[in-house]
């Protein structure tokens, strides 16, 4: 699935005050900086902050562990928000294989990042072009409560 246009959130042609982009070295210590970008873009009181920070951490970790970004390269994190939606894009140095939502055993110590993205986000996808991969997810701010009466 192609990523939504990061410059057009909810039909708005302007980037918003909550739009932030940072390029980080492909080192494990930079996962915390990716989470900090979420805080800077959304604020810690934002209703989606915890989920967005968690999913951003997963994508940053994947960029470091599974792509050329972690072998002396870098990766870019973009957080784009509006009143209706939050989108995060993580672009890395590319890899031999595309991202995989692989199912792991209950004893596995890794391999749960993309299944978590799939479970918590409203939409997600990736694009591979020019030797790089961009994985993105989107979360709507208009969520129904779990206990909706019928």
N, C-alpha and C positions, 0 to 999 in steps of 0.2 A: 504494500500500500504506500502510495506516495505521501510524503509529509505535507501537512497543511502549510500554506505559505506563512512563514514566520513574520512577515511584515504586514499581514492583513488578518488581524484577529477580529473575528465577528464582523467582518465587512469594513472595518476601520482602516483607512490607508495610512494612518500615522502609527509609528511605534509609540507605545504608552510609557508612562512613568515607571511601570513595573517591568520594563524590558531591560534585561541585562545579558551581556556576553563576556566571557572570559576565556582566554587560552591558557592552559595549564600544562606544566611538564608531566610526562607520563610516569609519575612516581606515586606509590601508595599514599604518601602524606598529603597528596593533592585531593583525595576524596573528601576530606574535611573542608577544603577550600571550595569544592563544588557545592557542598551543603551550605556553606556560608553565602554563596551566591543566591541560593534559594531564599535565605533569610533576608538578604539585601533587596531582592526583587519583590518578595511577598510580605515580609514582616512576620515575626513569630506568632502574632495573634491571628494570622490569616487562617480561615477554617480548613484549608487544604495543606497547610504548612507541613505537618508531620508526614503525610503520605507523599507529598511532592519531594520532600527532603530524602525520604527513604528510597523512593524510586530513582531519584537523581544519583544517590550513592551507589545503587546497583549498576546503573549505566556507566558511571565513572569507573567503578571497579572492573567492569567488563572491558572497558576501553584499555585499562592498564594491563589486565591479566591475559586478554585474548587477542590483542591486536599489536601492530607495530608501534603503537603509541607507548607501550610499556617497555620497549627496547630502545630507549633513548629518544623517543619522539614526544609528541604532545597531543593533547586533545582539547576540544572547544566545547564549552557548555553554554547554552543559550536558554534563558527563561523569559517567556513572553506571556504576559497576562492581561486580561481585560476583566470587566465586571462579570462576564459569563464563563470564561475558560482560562485555564493555565496550560501552557504547552512548554515542554522541555525538549531540547535537541542536544544530543551529545554526538559530536563528530570526531572520529578517531583516524588513526593512520592506516586503517584497513587490515585485512587478514586474508588468509587463504580461503577460508570458508565463510559463508554468510552466518549471521546470528541464528541460533537454533533454540527453539523452545523445547528443549530436550527434557524428557521426564526422567527423574532420578529415583534411585531407591531411597527408602526411608533412612538408611544408614549413611548415605552420601553426605559429604561435608561441603559440597558446592553444587552448582547447577540449578539453583532455584531463582536466580535473578530475573530472567525473562518470564518464567511462569508467574512470578510475583507482579511484574509489570502487566502481564496479561490479565491477572485477576483484579488488580486494584485500579487500573486506568480505564477510562471510557473508550479510548482508541489508542492504538500504538502501531508502529511499523518501522521500516528501515529502508534506506536507499543506499545502494553501492554504486559509486561513480568516481571516475578519475583516481582509482586506487584507494579511495577512502570510503568509510561507512558512516552514515548518520542514522542513529536510532533515536526515535522520538516517541513521546507519549503525550496524551491530552487528558485533562481532568476537568469536568464541568463543575461549576460552582452551584448549579441548581440541581441538587441531589434530593431525592425523596427520602423521607425518614424510613427506617426499616420497618416501622410498625404502622404503615398506612392502613387505615380502616376501610373495609369494603362494604 
